[in-house]
Amino acid sequence: MYNGRHMERTNNKVATQLIVMGKYNTTLGNRKISYLLKRSTTAKLIWLNIKRQTGLTVTIPQNYKVRYLQEYLELNTEWILRNLDKYCSEPAEPSAKDVRPAHTISYLGKNMKVMQKHNGSRLTNVKLQQNKIIISLGLAKQNLSCSELEHWLKAQATKLIKEKVKYFSGLMSLEYNRVVIRDQKSRWGSCSCRKNLNFNWRLIMAPEPVLDYVIIHELCHLKDMSHSKSFWSIVEEYCPKWHEYRDWLDNHYIELNAQLQF
C-alpha cells in the first residue's frame, strides 16, 4: 500500500470512520481563519480540503497528536490562504460550479487548458488535443460541471491505469486478480492478499512517471507484502528513480487531493 509520507500495511476490511472534533480558530500569516477538524480511523496522512460551502476542513489520522497540528498548518500557510482566497472569497452563484473557458487542470503532470464549444448535436463529448481538453457541448448544455469533468477524469484514469497494470505485470511476470479505481483520501494505491489492486483516480493528474511508480510499487507487493529492503530492491529494478517520484507525491499530495473546483 502506498500513501505518500507513511507506508505500512493496513487491514483493508476496516471501514473508514470520520469523527467530527469541532470548529477551531487559528492565525496564519497574520490572518484569522477557522477550520473544521475531523479524525479518521484509517487515514495515514493529514488531509486538507477547501470547499466554497464549508471552508477549510482538516482531517487527521486516529493517533495524530493535535498539539502538533498548528505547526503543520503554519508550514502550509501559503497553500491554505491561497486556496481560501480562490474558492471562498467570491460569493457563490448558480454557475459557480460550471467549468468556464480558459480554466486549466493538471493531466499527467501537464497544465491543460479547458476549452468549450457547442457542437450542434445532442451529445456532449470530451477529448484531448495537444495541451488542451476540448469539451464539445450538446444542445441541452450551456457549460460542463466540475462533477462531470471529474467523472471524465476518473474514466481516463481507469482506462490508463488498467492498461499500465497489464503492461507492467507482463514485464514483471506477475499475476493479479482485479484492478479497482477509487477516490481514496490518504492512499495512492494498495494491494490485498487476494491480489486485488486499488489505485487513486487522482493519479491521472500526476506526471506519468509518478503514476508508473505507484503501479510498480503495488505490483511489487505481489512478491513481497512488506516494505523490507528486498521489496525496495525489486521496486528499484523496475523504477530506478522511485525516490524522486515518492518525494514528488509527498510534496504534492495536498494539491492532488484538493476538491476539483473552478
Secondary structure, 3 states (H helix, E strand, C coil): CECCCCCCCCCCCCCCCEEEEEEEEEEECCEEEEEEEEEECCCCCCEEEEECCCEEEEEEECCCCHHHHHHHHHHCHHHHHHHHHHHHCCCCCCCCCEECCCEEEEECCEEEEEEEEECCCCCCEEEEECCEEEEEECCCCCCEEHHHHHHHHHHHHHHHHHHHHHHHHHHCCCCCCCEEEECCCCCCEEECCCCCEEEEHHHHHCCHHHHHHHHHHHHHCCCCCCCCHHHHHHHHHHCCCHHHHHHHHHHHHHHHHCCCCC
